[in-house]
Structures are given as C-alpha cells and as structure tokens.
Amino acid sequence: MVTIVDAPDGFSGKGFFATSFEHAIGLARKNSLWPLPFATSCCGIEFMATMGAHYDLARFGSERLSFSPRQSDLLMVMGTIAKKMTPILKEVYIQMAEPKWVLSVGACASSGGIFDTYSVLQGIDRIIPVDVYVPGCPPRPEQIISGILKIQDLVGNESLRRRNSQQYTDLLHTFNIE
Ligand code: SF4
C-alpha cells in the first residue's frame, strides 16, 4: 500500500513543485533530441516527409538534425544496410557521445526486410544495441513519430547512472564495443 504524505514546509503552494534532478535532466534531454539520420533508401524518404511542414518533427524538439556523430544523441537508421556498410554504421555509433539512443526505422533496418540475401545485414541489432524498432515497409511518418515518442519516454525516465553501470558496459561488450 502506498501512503501519500504531505509535502514538507517550503515545498508546496502556489508557484512551487518538487521534482528530482534526474527528472529535470530527463525532461530537458527528451525534448531536445538531436537525431543523426542514417538513411540509405526508401525509409529515408518517409523520414523526409516526417521532417516536412505537414508532420513537422520540430514539434517534438527534434528538428535539429546532425550529420556529425559528435553532435547527436539519437541515431536513426532508415533503410537497407548492406554488409559492406556495417563498419561505417558501427563507427558512427561509437563516435556518438553518451548518452545516446538508437531508433531502427522500417523492416530493412530491423531485420533485413525483404532482402534475405547474403549481402544485406539482417538487422542492425547484430552490430549495435537498438532501443526502439519501428515496423513497416515503409513505415508511415506517423509511425516514425510514434517511435520518437517511445524514445522520448525512455530518455525521460532513464537513470542518470545507467551509462556508468556494469549492466550497460556488459551490453556494449556483447557488441564488441569498449
Ligand atoms: S523497409 Fe521497405 S521501404 Fe524501408 S528501406 Fe526497406 S524496402 Fe525500403
């Protein structure tokens, strides 16, 4: 049973609300994501529509795209990833500063899609950790926005200490990332 107690003196009343440092940081981070669009094929076109005036990703604080891994915190992989490209994708992920998140957009990025062939990576989670998957071939802009909202939920609720945890280090080690 949860017992709600009264706020201590000085922490309630008009113009006040109490929160934690972690939640304040989470709120700032989730509403100012800087995506790096790693778009290789048709799903990338859907992303362009998502950035356009009609769907307007700017409403979610993510209009500042970055093509530099050092200045981005959300890697959006959209399209078919040929095996030849996997070292590049992995390098981009490694170069991104912590904390960082990964959104896999569409069937190709998530599972190889219709390209069940020797030359295509059968899902980017074979080389880097993925936080949210967006299904579809191609997903509509609404689905991409839904994926961003799910990422925002993760970002807003993530513990500030998660990236320093042994569990996170172990996760990276499973992908041979130091
Ligand atoms: S999932 Fe479909 S739309 Fe997206 S890149 Fe692959 S083939 Fe193209």
Backbone and ligand atoms as CSV (ligand in chain L), in Angstrom:
chain,resi,resn,atom,element,x,y,z
A,1,MET,N,N,0.843,-1.190,0.000
A,1,MET,CA,C,0.000,0.000,0.000
A,1,MET,C,C,0.892,1.259,0.000
A,2,VAL,N,N,0.493,2.250,-0.804
A,2,VAL,CA,C,1.276,3.479,-0.881
A,2,VAL,C,C,0.583,4.556,-0.050
A,3,THR,N,N,1.326,5.158,0.856
A,3,THR,CA,C,0.764,6.235,1.663
A,3,THR,C,C,1.285,7.569,1.159
A,4,ILE,N,N,0.365,8.442,0.779
A,4,ILE,CA,C,0.766,9.776,0.305
A,4,ILE,C,C,0.941,10.681,1.532
A,5,VAL,N,N,2.100,11.245,1.655
A,5,VAL,CA,C,2.342,12.138,2.798
A,5,VAL,C,C,2.306,13.591,2.319
A,6,ASP,N,N,2.098,14.497,3.233
A,6,ASP,CA,C,2.094,15.921,2.885
A,6,ASP,C,C,3.509,16.379,2.555
A,7,ALA,N,N,3.600,17.341,1.635
A,7,ALA,CA,C,4.919,17.893,1.293
A,7,ALA,C,C,5.470,18.651,2.494
A,8,PRO,N,N,6.780,18.605,2.685
A,8,PRO,CA,C,7.351,19.360,3.811
A,8,PRO,C,C,7.176,20.862,3.612
A,9,ASP,N,N,7.276,21.595,4.684
A,9,ASP,CA,C,7.126,23.054,4.620
A,9,ASP,C,C,8.116,23.643,3.619
A,10,GLY,N,N,7.636,24.568,2.833
A,10,GLY,CA,C,8.524,25.239,1.885
A,10,GLY,C,C,8.590,24.576,0.522
A,11,PHE,N,N,7.941,23.422,0.352
A,11,PHE,CA,C,7.991,22.702,-0.927
A,11,PHE,C,C,6.624,22.551,-1.564
A,12,SER,N,N,5.679,23.334,-1.170
A,12,SER,CA,C,4.356,23.272,-1.783
A,12,SER,C,C,3.772,24.682,-1.806
A,13,GLY,N,N,2.629,24.798,-2.467
A,13,GLY,CA,C,1.981,26.098,-2.541
A,13,GLY,C,C,2.053,26.661,-3.938
A,14,LYS,N,N,1.483,27.813,-4.103
A,14,LYS,CA,C,1.403,28.441,-5.424
A,14,LYS,C,C,2.797,28.668,-6.011
A,15,GLY,N,N,2.963,28.283,-7.272
A,15,GLY,CA,C,4.232,28.551,-7.934
A,15,GLY,C,C,5.338,27.569,-7.594
A,16,PHE,N,N,5.044,26.533,-6.807
A,16,PHE,CA,C,6.056,25.553,-6.416
A,16,PHE,C,C,5.723,24.179,-6.986
A,17,PHE,N,N,6.719,23.443,-7.317
A,17,PHE,CA,C,6.542,21.999,-7.418
A,17,PHE,C,C,7.878,21.349,-7.130
A,18,ALA,N,N,7.810,20.168,-6.530
A,18,ALA,CA,C,9.049,19.475,-6.172
A,18,ALA,C,C,9.342,18.395,-7.200
A,19,THR,N,N,10.573,18.294,-7.617
A,19,THR,CA,C,10.962,17.228,-8.545
A,19,THR,C,C,12.373,16.794,-8.175
A,20,SER,N,N,12.902,15.865,-8.942
A,20,SER,CA,C,14.269,15.435,-8.674
A,20,SER,C,C,15.160,15.927,-9.807
A,21,PHE,N,N,16.451,16.023,-9.536
A,21,PHE,CA,C,17.415,16.465,-10.535
A,21,PHE,C,C,17.333,15.553,-11.765
A,22,GLU,N,N,17.192,14.246,-11.492
A,22,GLU,CA,C,17.146,13.254,-12.565
A,22,GLU,C,C,15.971,13.521,-13.517
A,23,HIS,N,N,14.816,13.848,-12.942
A,23,HIS,CA,C,13.643,14.107,-13.780
A,23,HIS,C,C,13.787,15.400,-14.568
A,24,ALA,N,N,14.411,16.393,-13.964
A,24,ALA,CA,C,14.616,17.673,-14.663
A,24,ALA,C,C,15.556,17.470,-15.859
A,25,ILE,N,N,16.622,16.703,-15.660
A,25,ILE,CA,C,17.566,16.416,-16.755
A,25,ILE,C,C,16.857,15.596,-17.838
A,26,GLY,N,N,16.088,14.600,-17.399
A,26,GLY,CA,C,15.354,13.751,-18.344
A,26,GLY,C,C,14.397,14.566,-19.195
A,27,LEU,N,N,13.723,15.523,-18.565
A,27,LEU,CA,C,12.771,16.377,-19.279
A,27,LEU,C,C,13.486,17.201,-20.347
A,28,ALA,N,N,14.641,17.747,-19.995
A,28,ALA,CA,C,15.408,18.556,-20.955
A,28,ALA,C,C,15.924,17.686,-22.097
A,29,ARG,N,N,16.437,16.522,-21.752
A,29,ARG,CA,C,17.005,15.653,-22.788
A,29,ARG,C,C,15.941,15.162,-23.768
A,30,LYS,N,N,14.809,14.743,-23.237
A,30,LYS,CA,C,13.806,14.123,-24.115
A,30,LYS,C,C,13.192,15.125,-25.085
A,31,ASN,N,N,13.202,16.399,-24.714
A,31,ASN,CA,C,12.588,17.406,-25.579
A,31,ASN,C,C,13.598,18.181,-26.415
A,32,SER,N,N,14.833,17.701,-26.444
A,32,SER,CA,C,15.839,18.367,-27.287
A,32,SER,C,C,16.761,17.335,-27.917
A,33,LEU,N,N,16.166,16.265,-28.434
A,33,LEU,CA,C,16.983,15.229,-29.086
A,33,LEU,C,C,17.526,15.759,-30.409
A,34,TRP,N,N,18.770,15.422,-30.677
A,34,TRP,CA,C,19.386,15.806,-31.955
A,34,TRP,C,C,19.622,14.524,-32.755
A,35,PRO,N,N,18.745,14.238,-33.723
A,35,PRO,CA,C,18.890,12.975,-34.452
A,35,PRO,C,C,19.978,13.028,-35.521
A,36,LEU,N,N,20.602,11.881,-35.709
A,36,LEU,CA,C,21.510,11.693,-36.844
A,36,LEU,C,C,20.799,10.744,-37.799
A,37,PRO,N,N,20.327,11.237,-38.946
A,37,PRO,CA,C,19.609,10.347,-39.870
A,37,PRO,C,C,20.582,9.530,-40.719
A,38,PHE,N,N,20.628,8.234,-40.464
A,38,PHE,CA,C,21.459,7.336,-41.269
A,38,PHE,C,C,20.496,6.686,-42.267
A,39,ALA,N,N,20.209,7.418,-43.341
A,39,ALA,CA,C,19.156,6.998,-44.281
A,39,ALA,C,C,19.794,6.476,-45.553
A,40,THR,N,N,19.472,5.239,-45.886
A,40,THR,CA,C,20.114,4.638,-47.059
A,40,THR,C,C,19.143,4.375,-48.206
A,41,SER,N,N,17.859,4.292,-47.924
A,41,SER,CA,C,16.935,4.027,-49.035
A,41,SER,C,C,15.526,4.518,-48.714
A,42,CYS,N,N,14.505,3.804,-49.191
A,42,CYS,CA,C,13.146,4.359,-49.211
A,42,CYS,C,C,12.635,4.841,-47.855
A,43,CYS,N,N,12.983,4.163,-46.767
A,43,CYS,CA,C,12.523,4.622,-45.452
A,43,CYS,C,C,13.002,6.051,-45.175
A,44,GLY,N,N,14.144,6.407,-45.761
A,44,GLY,CA,C,14.670,7.763,-45.602
A,44,GLY,C,C,13.732,8.798,-46.207
A,45,ILE,N,N,13.041,8.395,-47.276
A,45,ILE,CA,C,12.095,9.323,-47.912
A,45,ILE,C,C,10.926,9.591,-46.963
A,46,GLU,N,N,10.497,8.545,-46.265
A,46,GLU,CA,C,9.421,8.741,-45.278
A,46,GLU,C,C,9.888,9.684,-44.177
A,47,PHE,N,N,11.161,9.581,-43.837
A,47,PHE,CA,C,11.692,10.480,-42.810
A,47,PHE,C,C,11.680,11.928,-43.303
A,48,MET,N,N,11.991,12.105,-44.600
A,48,MET,CA,C,11.942,13.470,-45.146
A,48,MET,C,C,10.541,14.039,-44.999
A,49,ALA,N,N,9.528,13.190,-45.252
A,49,ALA,CA,C,8.139,13.647,-45.068
A,49,ALA,C,C,7.882,13.981,-43.601
A,50,THR,N,N,8.491,13.185,-42.697
A,50,THR,CA,C,8.299,13.424,-41.256
A,50,THR,C,C,8.875,14.780,-40.852
A,51,MET,N,N,9.935,15.190,-41.554
A,51,MET,CA,C,10.556,16.482,-41.240
A,51,MET,C,C,9.822,17.648,-41.895
A,52,GLY,N,N,8.970,17.345,-42.893
A,52,GLY,CA,C,8.292,18.403,-43.647
A,52,GLY,C,C,7.226,19.122,-42.827
A,53,ALA,N,N,6.632,20.142,-43.448
A,53,ALA,CA,C,5.698,21.015,-42.727
A,53,ALA,C,C,4.472,20.268,-42.204
A,54,HIS,N,N,4.022,19.239,-42.933
A,54,HIS,CA,C,2.778,18.580,-42.537
A,54,HIS,C,C,2.931,17.801,-41.228
A,55,TYR,N,N,4.020,17.016,-41.122
A,55,TYR,CA,C,4.212,16.198,-39.909
A,55,TYR,C,C,5.088,16.916,-38.884
A,56,ASP,N,N,6.046,17.681,-39.359
A,56,ASP,CA,C,6.767,18.659,-38.540
A,56,ASP,C,C,7.360,18.089,-37.253
A,57,LEU,N,N,8.453,17.365,-37.421
A,57,LEU,CA,C,9.104,16.758,-36.248
A,57,LEU,C,C,9.595,17.816,-35.257
A,58,ALA,N,N,9.679,19.060,-35.722
A,58,ALA,CA,C,10.114,20.146,-34.833
A,58,ALA,C,C,9.188,20.274,-33.625
A,59,ARG,N,N,7.957,19.819,-33.770
A,59,ARG,CA,C,7.011,19.899,-32.634
A,59,ARG,C,C,7.525,19.113,-31.434
A,60,PHE,N,N,8.424,18.160,-31.695
A,60,PHE,CA,C,8.924,17.314,-30.611
A,60,PHE,C,C,10.355,17.693,-30.216
A,61,GLY,N,N,10.793,18.844,-30.678
A,61,GLY,CA,C,12.122,19.328,-30.295
A,61,GLY,C,C,13.249,18.636,-31.028
A,62,SER,N,N,12.927,17.963,-32.141
A,62,SER,CA,C,13.970,17.184,-32.834
A,62,SER,C,C,14.240,17.690,-34.246
A,63,GLU,N,N,14.068,18.988,-34.454
A,63,GLU,CA,C,14.249,19.495,-35.813
A,63,GLU,C,C,15.705,19.748,-36.172
A,64,ARG,N,N,16.575,19.709,-35.160
A,64,ARG,CA,C,17.983,19.992,-35.414
A,64,ARG,C,C,18.681,18.679,-35.757
A,65,LEU,N,N,18.714,18.352,-37.052
A,65,LEU,CA,C,19.407,17.134,-37.471
A,65,LEU,C,C,20.907,17.380,-37.433
A,66,SER,N,N,21.626,16.294,-37.183
A,66,SER,CA,C,23.069,16.418,-37.170
A,66,SER,C,C,23.670,15.342,-38.057
A,67,PHE,N,N,24.594,15.747,-38.900
A,67,PHE,CA,C,25.300,14.756,-39.701
A,67,PHE,C,C,26.702,14.538,-39.149
A,68,SER,N,N,26.886,15.012,-37.937
A,68,SER,CA,C,28.125,14.757,-37.220
A,68,SER,C,C,27.798,13.920,-35.984
A,69,PRO,N,N,28.394,12.721,-35.860
A,69,PRO,CA,C,28.086,11.866,-34.705
A,69,PRO,C,C,28.386,12.546,-33.376
A,70,ARG,N,N,29.371,13.458,-33.367
A,70,ARG,CA,C,29.767,14.106,-32.109
A,70,ARG,C,C,28.679,15.037,-31.580
A,71,GLN,N,N,27.842,15.515,-32.462
A,71,GLN,CA,C,26.793,16.456,-32.038
A,71,GLN,C,C,25.405,15.867,-32.191
A,72,SER,N,N,25.251,14.586,-31.909
A,72,SER,CA,C,23.917,13.997,-31.992
A,72,SER,C,C,23.765,12.954,-30.882
A,73,ASP,N,N,22.529,12.723,-30.487
A,73,ASP,CA,C,22.312,11.733,-29.426
A,73,ASP,C,C,21.260,10.695,-29.793
A,74,LEU,N,N,20.692,10.803,-30.993
A,74,LEU,CA,C,19.733,9.788,-31.437
A,74,LEU,C,C,20.115,9.324,-32.832
A,75,LEU,N,N,20.538,8.073,-32.933
A,75,LEU,CA,C,20.885,7.509,-34.246
A,75,LEU,C,C,19.631,6.881,-34.836
A,76,MET,N,N,19.193,7.431,-35.979
A,76,MET,CA,C,18.014,6.878,-36.655
A,76,MET,C,C,18.489,6.141,-37.904
A,77,VAL,N,N,18.344,4.830,-37.903
A,77,VAL,CA,C,18.795,4.048,-39.044
A,77,VAL,C,C,17.577,3.713,-39.888
A,78,MET,N,N,17.609,4.184,-41.144
A,78,MET,CA,C,16.428,4.069,-42.007
A,78,MET,C,C,16.845,3.541,-43.363
A,79,GLY,N,N,16.547,2.285,-43.618
A,79,GLY,CA,C,16.858,1.738,-44.929
A,79,GLY,C,C,17.655,0.450,-44.860
A,80,THR,N,N,17.921,-0.086,-46.024
A,80,THR,CA,C,18.664,-1.332,-46.143
A,80,THR,C,C,20.129,-1.091,-45.794
A,81,ILE,N,N,20.687,-1.951,-44.954
A,81,ILE,CA,C,22.103,-1.809,-44.600
A,81,ILE,C,C,22.860,-2.986,-45.220
A,82,ALA,N,N,23.615,-2.669,-46.258
A,82,ALA,CA,C,24.442,-3.695,-46.887
A,82,ALA,C,C,25.579,-4.053,-45.927
A,83,LYS,N,N,26.022,-5.305,-45.966
A,83,LYS,CA,C,27.082,-5.727,-45.026
A,83,LYS,C,C,28.341,-4.887,-45.182
A,84,LYS,N,N,28.579,-4.412,-46.396
A,84,LYS,CA,C,29.749,-3.547,-46.627
A,84,LYS,C,C,29.678,-2.277,-45.783
A,85,MET,N,N,28.469,-1.857,-45.430
A,85,MET,CA,C,28.314,-0.595,-44.696
A,85,MET,C,C,28.387,-0.781,-43.190
A,86,THR,N,N,28.394,-2.015,-42.721
A,86,THR,CA,C,28.309,-2.221,-41.266
A,86,THR,C,C,29.472,-1.593,-40.483
A,87,PRO,N,N,30.715,-1.629,-40.991
A,87,PRO,CA,C,31.780,-0.972,-40.209
A,87,PRO,C,C,31.538,0.529,-40.077
A,88,ILE,N,N,30.954,1.129,-41.097
A,88,ILE,CA,C,30.708,2.577,-41.070
A,88,ILE,C,C,29.612,2.895,-40.055
A,89,LEU,N,N,28.533,2.120,-40.103
A,89,LEU,CA,C,27.433,2.348,-39.159
A,89,LEU,C,C,27.925,2.179,-37.726
A,90,LYS,N,N,28.710,1.145,-37.505
A,90,LYS,CA,C,29.217,0.900,-36.153
A,90,LYS,C,C,30.141,2.041,-35.703
A,91,GLU,N,N,30.962,2.520,-36.616
A,91,GLU,CA,C,31.878,3.621,-36.287
A,91,GLU,C,C,31.096,4.883,-35.918
A,92,VAL,N,N,30.035,5.147,-36.681
A,92,VAL,CA,C,29.193,6.313,-36.385
A,92,VAL,C,C,28.614,6.180,-34.980
A,93,TYR,N,N,28.121,4.986,-34.654
A,93,TYR,CA,C,27.550,4.762,-33.311
A,93,TYR,C,C,28.606,4.990,-32.223
A,94,ILE,N,N,29.781,4.427,-32.447
A,94,ILE,CA,C,30.841,4.541,-31.435
A,94,ILE,C,C,31.250,6.002,-31.242
A,95,GLN,N,N,31.263,6.770,-32.332
A,95,GLN,CA,C,31.690,8.172,-32.236
A,95,GLN,C,C,30.680,9.061,-31.532
A,96,MET,N,N,29.441,8.619,-31.442
A,96,MET,CA,C,28.430,9.450,-30.764
A,96,MET,C,C,28.725,9.499,-29.265
A,97,ALA,N,N,28.518,10.679,-28.698
A,97,ALA,CA,C,28.785,10.846,-27.270
A,97,ALA,C,C,27.643,10.236,-26.452
A,98,GLU,N,N,27.969,9.799,-25.248
A,98,GLU,CA,C,26.934,9.324,-24.328
A,98,GLU,C,C,26.231,10.513,-23.686
A,99,PRO,N,N,24.962,10.402,-23.336
A,99,PRO,CA,C,24.095,9.257,-23.590
A,99,PRO,C,C,23.551,9.291,-25.017
A,100,LYS,N,N,23.334,8.116,-25.579
A,100,LYS,CA,C,22.858,8.038,-26.962
A,100,LYS,C,C,21.821,6.930,-27.073
A,101,TRP,N,N,20.941,7.081,-28.044
A,101,TRP,CA,C,19.873,6.107,-28.245
A,101,TRP,C,C,19.806,5.756,-29.733
A,102,VAL,N,N,19.188,4.603,-30.025
A,102,VAL,CA,C,19.109,4.146,-31.415
A,102,VAL,C,C,17.666,3.784,-31.762
A,103,LEU,N,N,17.213,4.335,-32.877
A,103,LEU,CA,C,15.868,4.034,-33.391
A,103,LEU,C,C,16.045,3.318,-34.728
A,104,SER,N,N,15.527,2.105,-34.810
A,104,SER,CA,C,15.610,1.340,-36.046
A,104,SER,C,C,14.288,1.510,-36.794
A,105,VAL,N,N,14.359,2.162,-37.955
A,105,VAL,CA,C,13.131,2.511,-38.676
A,105,VAL,C,C,12.938,1.581,-39.882
A,106,GLY,N,N,11.850,0.823,-39.857
A,106,GLY,CA,C,11.484,0.003,-41.005
A,106,GLY,C,C,12.024,-1.414,-40.949
A,107,ALA,N,N,11.431,-2.240,-41.805
A,107,ALA,CA,C,11.754,-3.665,-41.814
A,107,ALA,C,C,13.209,-3.933,-42.177
A,108,CYS,N,N,13.763,-3.170,-43.126
A,108,CYS,CA,C,15.134,-3.437,-43.567
A,108,CYS,C,C,16.135,-3.228,-42.436
A,109,ALA,N,N,16.037,-2.067,-41.764
A,109,ALA,CA,C,16.986,-1.785,-40.677
A,109,ALA,C,C,16.787,-2.771,-39.530
A,110,SER,N,N,15.536,-3.161,-39.285
A,110,SER,CA,C,15.244,-4.005,-38.125
A,110,SER,C,C,15.538,-5.474,-38.358
A,111,SER,N,N,15.385,-5.930,-39.615
A,111,SER,CA,C,15.513,-7.380,-39.834
A,111,SER,C,C,16.046,-7.755,-41.206
A,112,GLY,N,N,16.443,-6.784,-42.003
A,112,GLY,CA,C,16.835,-7.086,-43.381
A,112,GLY,C,C,15.654,-6.977,-44.338
A,113,GLY,N,N,14.437,-6.994,-43.772
A,113,GLY,CA,C,13.230,-6.840,-44.595
A,113,GLY,C,C,13.114,-7.909,-45.660
A,114,ILE,N,N,12.736,-7.468,-46.846
A,114,ILE,CA,C,12.538,-8.433,-47.933
A,114,ILE,C,C,13.871,-8.927,-48.497
A,115,PHE,N,N,14.974,-8.303,-48.063
A,115,PHE,CA,C,16.270,-8.662,-48.646
A,115,PHE,C,C,16.970,-9.735,-47.822
A,116,ASP,N,N,16.417,-10.928,-47.874
A,116,ASP,CA,C,17.009,-12.059,-47.158
A,116,ASP,C,C,18.108,-12.643,-48.044
A,117,THR,N,N,19.205,-11.918,-48.101
A,117,THR,CA,C,20.250,-12.268,-49.053
A,117,THR,C,C,21.638,-12.103,-48.431
A,118,TYR,N,N,22.635,-12.676,-49.061
A,118,TYR,CA,C,23.985,-12.725,-48.485
A,118,TYR,C,C,24.596,-11.350,-48.257
A,119,SER,N,N,24.134,-10.346,-49.018
A,119,SER,CA,C,24.818,-9.052,-48.966
A,119,SER,C,C,24.194,-8.066,-47.988
A,120,VAL,N,N,23.044,-8.424,-47.405
A,120,VAL,CA,C,22.321,-7.461,-46.568
A,120,VAL,C,C,22.350,-7.892,-45.102
A,121,LEU,N,N,22.651,-6.924,-44.229
A,121,LEU,CA,C,22.651,-7.188,-42.789
A,121,LEU,C,C,21.211,-7.493,-42.344
A,122,GLN,N,N,21.046,-8.573,-41.633
A,122,GLN,CA,C,19.699,-8.997,-41.234
A,122,GLN,C,C,19.300,-8.371,-39.888
A,123,GLY,N,N,19.404,-7.072,-39.842
A,123,GLY,CA,C,19.019,-6.345,-38.621
A,123,GLY,C,C,20.225,-5.657,-38.009
A,124,ILE,N,N,20.087,-4.350,-37.713
A,124,ILE,CA,C,21.235,-3.608,-37.174
A,124,ILE,C,C,21.562,-4.024,-35.749
A,125,ASP,N,N,20.615,-4.726,-35.081
A,125,ASP,CA,C,20.928,-5.156,-33.710
A,125,ASP,C,C,21.926,-6.302,-33.695
A,126,ARG,N,N,22.439,-6.668,-34.864
A,126,ARG,CA,C,23.559,-7.623,-34.898
A,126,ARG,C,C,24.881,-6.906,-34.665
A,127,ILE,N,N,24.879,-5.577,-34.813
A,127,ILE,CA,C,26.154,-4.857,-34.631
A,127,ILE,C,C,26.098,-3.746,-33.582
A,128,ILE,N,N,24.915,-3.197,-33.330
A,128,ILE,CA,C,24.787,-2.134,-32.299
A,128,ILE,C,C,23.496,-2.354,-31.513
A,129,PRO,N,N,23.441,-1.865,-30.256
A,129,PRO,CA,C,22.198,-2.013,-29.490
A,129,PRO,C,C,21.103,-1.078,-30.021
A,130,VAL,N,N,19.899,-1.577,-30.053
A,130,VAL,CA,C,18.761,-0.785,-30.550
A,130,VAL,C,C,17.782,-0.546,-29.398
A,131,ASP,N,N,17.267,0.667,-29.285
A,131,ASP,CA,C,16.323,0.980,-28.203
A,131,ASP,C,C,14.877,0.789,-28.635
A,132,VAL,N,N,14.536,1.231,-29.844
A,132,VAL,CA,C,13.141,1.126,-30.305
A,132,VAL,C,C,13.142,0.726,-31.779
A,133,TYR,N,N,12.209,-0.176,-32.116
A,133,TYR,CA,C,12.041,-0.604,-33.514
A,133,TYR,C,C,10.724,-0.040,-34.047
A,134,VAL,N,N,10.765,0.468,-35.284
A,134,VAL,CA,C,9.531,0.929,-35.937
A,134,VAL,C,C,9.235,-0.058,-37.066
A,135,PRO,N,N,8.096,-0.762,-37.016
A,135,PRO,CA,C,7.790,-1.732,-38.067
A,135,PRO,C,C,7.284,-1.036,-39.330
A,136,GLY,N,N,7.250,-1.790,-40.430
A,136,GLY,CA,C,6.662,-1.268,-41.656
A,136,GLY,C,C,7.629,-1.244,-42.809
A,137,CYS,N,N,7.062,-1.289,-44.010
A,137,CYS,CA,C,7.876,-1.265,-45.231
A,137,CYS,C,C,7.132,-0.485,-46.311
A,138,PRO,N,N,7.239,0.819,-46.323
A,138,PRO,CA,C,7.891,1.646,-45.320
A,138,PRO,C,C,6.920,2.011,-44.197
A,139,PRO,N,N,7.440,2.403,-43.034
A,139,PRO,CA,C,6.550,2.941,-42.010
A,139,PRO,C,C,6.060,4.322,-42.441
A,140,ARG,N,N,4.855,4.648,-42.073
A,140,ARG,CA,C,4.337,5.992,-42.364
A,140,ARG,C,C,5.000,7.000,-41.404
A,141,PRO,N,N,4.971,8.280,-41.759
A,141,PRO,CA,C,5.533,9.287,-40.837
A,141,PRO,C,C,4.936,9.210,-39.441
A,142,GLU,N,N,3.641,8.870,-39.342
A,142,GLU,CA,C,3.033,8.758,-38.002
A,142,GLU,C,C,3.732,7.683,-37.176
A,143,GLN,N,N,4.149,6.597,-37.850
A,143,GLN,CA,C,4.842,5.524,-37.127
A,143,GLN,C,C,6.225,5.985,-36.670
A,144,ILE,N,N,6.883,6.757,-37.537
A,144,ILE,CA,C,8.209,7.272,-37.154
A,144,ILE,C,C,8.063,8.198,-35.949
A,145,ILE,N,N,7.028,9.038,-35.978
A,145,ILE,CA,C,6.784,9.929,-34.832
A,145,ILE,C,C,6.480,9.108,-33.586
A,146,SER,N,N,5.715,8.027,-33.750
A,146,SER,CA,C,5.423,7.153,-32.608
A,146,SER,C,C,6.723,6.575,-32.039
A,147,GLY,N,N,7.649,6.207,-32.932
A,147,GLY,CA,C,8.951,5.698,-32.478
A,147,GLY,C,C,9.715,6.755,-31.699
A,148,ILE,N,N,9.678,7.987,-32.189
A,148,ILE,CA,C,10.357,9.092,-31.482
A,148,ILE,C,C,9.733,9.287,-30.094
A,149,LEU,N,N,8.411,9.195,-30.016
A,149,LEU,CA,C,7.746,9.372,-28.714
A,149,LEU,C,C,8.165,8.273,-27.741
A,150,LYS,N,N,8.337,7.067,-28.265
A,150,LYS,CA,C,8.775,5.961,-27.391
A,150,LYS,C,C,10.217,6.193,-26.923
A,151,ILE,N,N,11.051,6.691,-27.842
A,151,ILE,CA,C,12.415,7.049,-27.442
A,151,ILE,C,C,12.370,8.131,-26.368
A,152,GLN,N,N,11.488,9.113,-26.551
A,152,GLN,CA,C,11.386,10.194,-25.552
A,152,GLN,C,C,11.003,9.642,-24.185
A,153,ASP,N,N,10.109,8.637,-24.171
A,153,ASP,CA,C,9.741,8.022,-22.883
A,153,ASP,C,C,10.970,7.401,-22.219
A,154,LEU,N,N,11.770,6.700,-23.032
A,154,LEU,CA,C,12.983,6.072,-22.487
A,154,LEU,C,C,13.946,7.125,-21.963
A,155,VAL,N,N,14.142,8.171,-22.777
A,155,VAL,CA,C,15.105,9.215,-22.406
A,155,VAL,C,C,14.668,9.909,-21.114
A,156,GLY,N,N,13.368,10.242,-21.041
A,156,GLY,CA,C,12.855,10.979,-19.887
A,156,GLY,C,C,12.935,10.187,-18.597
A,157,ASN,N,N,12.888,8.857,-18.703
A,157,ASN,CA,C,12.852,8.023,-17.495
A,157,ASN,C,C,14.168,7.323,-17.199
A,158,GLU,N,N,15.183,7.588,-18.033
A,158,GLU,CA,C,16.448,6.877,-17.824
A,158,GLU,C,C,17.205,7.425,-16.609
A,159,SER,N,N,17.713,6.513,-15.817
A,159,SER,CA,C,18.506,6.917,-14.656
A,159,SER,C,C,19.806,7.583,-15.112
A,160,LEU,N,N,20.214,8.616,-14.420
A,160,LEU,CA,C,21.464,9.303,-14.778
A,160,LEU,C,C,22.670,8.388,-14.636
A,161,ARG,N,N,22.503,7.336,-13.823
A,161,ARG,CA,C,23.651,6.446,-13.575
A,161,ARG,C,C,23.703,5.262,-14.536
A,162,ARG,N,N,22.681,5.106,-15.377
A,162,ARG,CA,C,22.624,3.895,-16.212
A,162,ARG,C,C,23.882,3.701,-17.060
A,163,ARG,N,N,24.372,4.801,-17.639
A,163,ARG,CA,C,25.509,4.680,-18.563
A,163,ARG,C,C,26.803,4.303,-17.849
A,164,ASN,N,N,26.822,4.454,-16.520
A,164,ASN,CA,C,28.021,4.062,-15.773
A,164,ASN,C,C,27.888,2.668,-15.175
A,165,SER,N,N,26.755,2.026,-15.424
A,165,SER,CA,C,26.507,0.740,-14.760
A,165,SER,C,C,27.258,-0.402,-15.443
A,166,GLN,N,N,27.495,-1.448,-14.662
A,166,GLN,CA,C,28.147,-2.637,-15.202
A,166,GLN,C,C,27.267,-3.294,-16.261
A,167,GLN,N,N,25.951,-3.209,-16.019
A,167,GLN,CA,C,24.998,-3.810,-16.962
A,167,GLN,C,C,25.132,-3.171,-18.355
A,168,TYR,N,N,25.319,-1.847,-18.380
A,168,TYR,CA,C,25.454,-1.143,-19.662
A,168,TYR,C,C,26.787,-1.503,-20.329
A,169,THR,N,N,27.837,-1.581,-19.514
A,169,THR,CA,C,29.146,-1.976,-20.065
A,169,THR,C,C,29.057,-3.380,-20.658
A,170,ASP,N,N,28.381,-4.277,-19.925
A,170,ASP,CA,C,28.227,-5.653,-20.421
A,170,ASP,C,C,27.442,-5.684,-21.725
A,171,LEU,N,N,26.414,-4.823,-21.806
A,171,LEU,CA,C,25.615,-4.763,-23.040
A,171,LEU,C,C,26.502,-4.380,-24.222
A,172,LEU,N,N,27.341,-3.346,-24.032
A,172,LEU,CA,C,28.228,-2.921,-25.122
A,172,LEU,C,C,29.231,-4.002,-25.482
A,173,HIS,N,N,29.697,-4.728,-24.453
A,173,HIS,CA,C,30.668,-5.793,-24.719
A,173,HIS,C,C,30.074,-6.884,-25.605
A,174,THR,N,N,28.767,-7.117,-25.492
A,174,THR,CA,C,28.160,-8.147,-26.354
A,174,THR,C,C,28.245,-7.745,-27.829
A,175,PHE,N,N,28.458,-6.432,-28.080
A,175,PHE,CA,C,28.611,-5.973,-29.455
A,175,PHE,C,C,30.078,-5.654,-29.776
A,176,ASN,N,N,30.967,-6.115,-28.893
A,176,ASN,CA,C,32.405,-5.846,-29.039
A,176,ASN,C,C,32.699,-4.355,-29.097
A,177,ILE,N,N,31.977,-3.600,-28.268
A,177,ILE,CA,C,32.219,-2.159,-28.169
A,177,ILE,C,C,32.761,-1.877,-26.778
A,178,GLU,N,N,33.896,-1.194,-26.709
A,178,GLU,CA,C,34.513,-0.881,-25.404
A,178,GLU,C,C,33.884,0.346,-24.790
L,1,SF4,S1,S,11.735,-1.344,-45.135
L,1,SF4,FE1,FE,10.788,-1.200,-47.180
L,1,SF4,S2,S,10.587,0.998,-47.516
L,1,SF4,FE2,FE,12.085,0.735,-45.856
L,1,SF4,S3,S,14.088,0.696,-46.855
L,1,SF4,FE3,FE,13.360,-1.413,-46.700
L,1,SF4,S4,S,12.354,-1.822,-48.656
L,1,SF4,FE4,FE,12.535,0.389,-48.447
